[in-house]
């Protein structure tokens, strides 16, 4: 998970960052944990992925 995503995010890092975030998200989902902390981490990862894709105009 990235610590801070700001409006001045450098899209040159998007490919590597998205790969890392998606791997982390898949790992968390694969654990099947339903506790609140894990759900919050999953939600934050999803938000970070969406932010980067929107900011950098990346289509699925």
Rosetta blueprint (number, residue, H / E / L):
1 X L
2 X L
3 X L
4 X L
5 X L
6 X L
7 X L
8 X L
9 X L
10 X L
11 X H
12 X H
13 X H
14 X H
15 X H
16 X H
17 X H
18 X H
19 X H
20 X H
21 X H
22 X H
23 X H
24 X H
25 X H
26 X H
27 X H
28 X H
29 X H
30 X H
31 X H
32 X L
33 X L
34 X L
35 X L
36 X H
37 X H
38 X H
39 X H
40 X H
41 X H
42 X H
43 X H
44 X H
45 X H
46 X H
47 X H
48 X H
49 X H
50 X H
51 X H
52 X H
53 X H
54 X H
55 X H
56 X L
57 X L
58 X L
59 X L
60 X L
